[in-house]
Amino acid sequence: MQEASLGTDPAIQARQGGRDALALALQASRADTLATFEALEGALEGLRVPLCAELNPPLWELGHVGWFQAYWVQRNPQREHGVRADSEAPRSPGEPANADELYHSGRVPHESRWRLALPDAQTTRRQLQRQLETTLALLADTPEHDDALYFFRLALLHEDMHHEAALRMAQALGIAIDDPRWQPRTLPAPPATLTLPAGRWRMGSPETAGFAFDNESPVPELPMRACEIDAQVVRWAEYLPFVEAGGYAQPRWWSAVGRKWLSESGARAPRYLRRDGANWRQWRHGRWQALEPAEAACHLTHHEAQAWCRWAGRKLPCEADWERAAVTLGPRFRWGDVWEWTSSTFAPFPGFVAHPYREYSAPWFDGRPVLRGASFMTQPRMRHPRYRNFFQAWRGDVTAGFRSCAA
């Protein structure tokens, strides 16, 4: 089975593009970072947010993306070694001088970030501007090969991930983000399911030119059973009958951990949804709005996705089936509307070796499930069919839904 052509889309450009493409992408990413921060700043008194596992203080987030770029690009003496760089090589001083004590996510405990004496917003903006200018100057003198460009690509995609986190924060806090790029789309009625034949599949990112995250390699070849898989994700039109049938009150549809989550959360319907008489309404942009049944079911936990599948006599796809469909079936397999929960546990492929940014994957091989695809809040540069996302099963703030397979 041959891979469908992916062309020169933004995700390919981010992973394989040269200096000029990277320079433009870094500047575009930073512009989006600052625009979304400005929206948060205008809506949050003192930029204060509640201390909870799903959020970071916005000012910490802003400083962190600049710190990360500086730490791995301008302060990294082994920058041109790519994945072979020594992550512990001594760094030159940061800006501010105690930047590592403020923004190093691997060393600064999450709950402590609310208590840090951070530079104010204007100072942080100026620091980020200087950091980006230095990065672009270094990039202009960097050889056009993958090792030398590795950390520029890493910094770009890292900032794109944090931009999506900022959009999730805005949704959670009821802050309107009006940019049309970050709004959900309606989906057609479910097309006929698709069939993948039995065969073998090389999972992950092949050893070709460009950037890959460490958890995408080495590439295992897997025997695959035939699979019947949905052509698109489940919409509210398909999910809500489960809710209306009392699915949240019937333990038989839920796993043991799902029942525990139900008990602890008190959930009786999906996050951000409520029922007004016969109508469902959704919390979006800080107000309750009529729910669009043709939109993808979203902000669902892994527990909710599994429960619907049991109710419907279906199951979640494993990530290998999802990847094989996304890569080989072309536009018939619609993806990118919401992140998609899979039945797979986030774990290393055989022979895994952590890249220099060791905090990216290895600490999270703890049993959490894999998500695949992308969402309407995801930067196009992140929308790659081989990308493996991962969140705890209880996370309902993520723009996540699911598709199903034949049981």
N, C-alpha and C positions, 0 to 999 in steps of 0.2 A: 504494500500500500504506500503510495507516494504522498508526500506532504503537499498540501495546497500552497500555492505561492502566496507569500505574505507581502510582497512588494516592498516599497520604501516608505512604510508608514512611520508615524512618530516613534513608536516603540523600537523599531528596527534602527531608526536614526539615532536614538538615544544609546543603543547598545553597540552599534557598529559605525556610526557617523564619525567623521574626522573633526579636526579642530574648529572649522568654521561652523559646522552644524552644532557642535557642543557649545560654542560661545553664545550662539543665538539662544539655545535651549536654556543655558544657565541664566541668561538675562530674563528670559520669559518666565522661568520658574520663580525667580526672585521678585519679579513684578507681581505675580499672583500671590506670593507669600505676603508681601507688603499690603496689597489691596485687601486681602481677607483679614489681616491683622487690623487694618484701619477700621473695618466694619465692626470687629469685636471691640476695639478701643472706643468707638463711638457709642456702643450700646452698654458697656460694662463700667459701672462706676468704679474708678480706681483699678480697672482691669482685674477685679476680684472674681474668682469662681470658687464654688464649693470644693472642698477636699474630697475627692472620690477616685476610685481606681480607673475610671474611664477618662479622666481629664488631667491636663497639666495646666499650670498658670500660663496664660497667653504670653506674658512677657518672658517667661522661661523658655517657652517654645520658640519664640522669635530669636532669642539669644542662642539657643541650642543649634538651630540650623546654620547660623553663621559660624559658630564655634566648630561644628562638625566639618564644614567645608575647609576652614582654616587648619584644623588639626590634621586632616588627612591629605591636604594639598600643600598649602604654603609652609606649614610647619613640619612636614614629613620629609626627613632627609633621604628616605628610600623611595620617594614617590615614583620614580621611573622603573622600579622593580615589580610593580603590579602585585599580583597575588603572592609573589615570593618575598615581598617586603617584610622586614622585621617589625612587627607591631609594637615592640617595646623599645625601638630605637629612640634615644633621647630627642626631645622636641625643643625647638626654640621657644622663647616665651610667647604667651598668647596676649590677646587684647580683650579685656583688661588683663592685668598680670595674673590674677587669680582665676582666669577663665576656666581652667580645668576643674577647679573646686566648685565652680558654679554650674557648669553645663555638661560635664562628662556623665552621660546617662548611666554608664556602667559603674560609676563610683558615687553618684549622688542619689541616695534613696528617694524613691518617688514622693513619700509623704513629707520629706524635708524640703521640697522645692517651694512650698508655700511660705517657708520661714527664711529664705535666703535674702540677703541684701543685694538685690540685682540693680544694675544700672537702669536708669529710667528709659522710657520709650525713645525719646529723641536721641539720647546717647547711644542706645542700642542700634537705632537706624544708621547713625553715622558710622558706627563700627562695622555694621554689615556692608555699607557702601564701600568702605576701604578694603574689607576682606574680598568682596567681589572684584573690585578693580585689580587687586593683587592676583587673584585667581586667573582672571582673563589675561593679564600680562604674562603669567607663567605659562598658560595654555598656548599663547601665541608662539612661544619659543620651545614648545614640547615636540619631540619627534612624533611623526604620524604612525605610531604602532601601538598595538593593544596594551602592552604592559605599561607604556608611558601614559596612556590615556585612562587607565583603569580607575584611578582615584578621582579623576574629574567626572567620570560617568557615575561612580558610586555616590559622590556628593550631589550630583544632579538628581538621581533617583531617590536618594534619601530626603532631599528637600521636597520632592513631589509627594512622598509618603506623608510628610508632616503637613503638607497643604491639605491633604484629604482629612487628616486628623483635625485640622482647624475647622473645616467645613462640618465635620461631625459635631464638634463642640458647639458651633453656631446652632445647629439643629437641636441639640440637647438643651441649650439655654434659651431657645425661642428667639434667636436673632435672624432677621431676614437677610439672606444673600441672594440678590436679584440677578446676578450674572446668569444669563441663559445657558451657559455651558454646564452648569452644575445642577440642572433641574432634571427630574425623571421624565421618561418618555412613555407613551402608551404603547402597548403591544397588541398585535392582532389576536384573533381567536386562535387557540392552540392548533398548530399544524399537525399533520400526521407524525407519529413518532418515527425515529430514524433507527436503522439497524447497522450495527458494526459486526462484521463477520469474525469468526474465530481466527486467531493468528498470533503473531508476535509483535511486540511494540517496544521500541527503545524510548524510555521515559527520560525526561529531563532535557537539558540543553546540550546538543551535540558539541563535540570539540571542534568548533568552527571559529572563524574570526569574530571578535567582539567580546562584549561583556556578558557574564552570567553571574548570578548569585551563587554562593557556595552550596546552598542546599539543592541546587539544580544539577549537581554532578557528584560523582561519576555517573555515567548513563547506564542504568541497568536494562537488560533486554528481558521482557516479561512475556510468558505465555498468557494469551488473553482468550477468554470465552466469548462467544457471540453475545451481543448486548443490544437490547432495545432501549433507547434513551429519548427523552423528550427533546423536541427541536428548540424549545425556548423555556425560560423559567416559568414557574407557577405565578399566575397573576392573583390579585385580590379576588377576582371573580371565581377562581378555583379554590382559593384558600378559605374564604369566609364561610362557605357552607359547613366546613368542619367546626368553626367557632359557633355558628348558629345552631348546630346539632348538639351543642353541649360538650364539645370535645375537650375543653379545658377542665371539665369536671368529671371526666371518665378516665380513671387511672389505667385502664387496659391499653390505652393508646400510647402511654408514656413509659420510657425506660425508668429504671430505679433512680438514676441521677436526675432524670427529667421530673419525676414526681417530687424529689427533694427540692429541685429548683422551684417548682410550682408552689410548694408549701412555704418556702422561705421568701419568695418574691410576692406571693399573693396574686400572681397574674391570672386574669380571667379572659384576657384578649391580648392581641399583639400590642407591643409598645407603640405609643403615639396614636392609638385608635380608641374611639369611644362610640357608643351607640346612642343615637337620639331617636327614640321611637323605632321606626322601621328603617332608619337611615344610619349609615356609618359615616363618621367624620374623622378627619386626620389632623393632628397637630403639626403644622408646618409654617415656617416663617413667623412663629410667635402667635399664631391664631388657629382656631379650629376651622377647618375647611371641609367641604364636601369631598368624600373619598372618590377617587376615580377607579372604578373596578378594573379597567383595562391596564392599569399600571402594575408593574411587578410587585408581588408581595415583598415587603422590605422591613428592615429592622426586626428580623426574626432571629431568635436564638437557634443554635443547633438542636436543642431539645424540641422546639416547636416544629422545625423541619422534619425531624424524625417522627414526631407524633402524627403529623399530617400524612406522612408516607404510610404509616401503619394503618391509619384510618382508611386511606385510599387503596390499600393493597399493593403499594409500590415500595420502593426503597431508594435511598440516596445512592448516586453513582460513586464508585471509587474514583480517586483522582486520576488513575491511569486511563480509565474509560473516558473521563471528561477530557483529558488532554488529547487522547487519540481522536475523539470526535472533533474537538476544536481545530486540530492541526490538519485533519484529513478530509473533513466533510465540507469545508468551505462555507459559503453564506447560508447553506441550509441549516447549519447549526448556529443559531443566534446566541451571542454572548456579549457581555459588557453592560447589561442593564443593572444588575446588582451582583455583588460578590456571591459566590455560590458555595454553600456548605457541601462537603463530600463526606463519605463514610470513612475516609482514610485518616489515620493518626499522623500528625506531623512528626516525622522521624527521618534520620539521615539515610541516604542511599548507601549501599555497601561500598566501603572504601572512602567514605566522606572525610574530607580534610577541611577544617575551618580556614576561611580567608583571614587576612590581617584584622579586619573588623570582627573580632571574635565574639562580640556580644550580639551579632545579628541573628544567628540561627541556633548555635549550640545550646544556649541557656534555655531554649524553649522546646526542646525535645522532651516534653513532660506529659504527653498524653493528649494535648489539645488537638482538635481536628484541623484539617486543611481546608482552606477555601480556595476556589479557583475563579479565574475570569477577571472582572473589574466591575466598577459601579458607575453610576452617573456622576459621582463625586470624584472619580479617579482621573488624574491627568492622563491624556492619551499616550504619553511617553511610558506609562506604567502598564498599558494594556497589552500584555504579552501572553501568548497561550501556554508558555512554559513556566510562568511565574507561579510560585507557591506562596500563598498568604496563609496566615495562621493566627487565630484568636481563641480565647477560652470559649467553651461551649455556651456559657451563660451570657455572652456579650450580645445585648440587643441594641446597643447604640450604633453598631457597625451597619453600613448600608448593605445588608446581606439578606439573601433569600435562598432559593434552591430550585433545582429541577429534579425529576425523578426518573427511575429506571423500572423495568419490569422486575417484579420480585422473583 
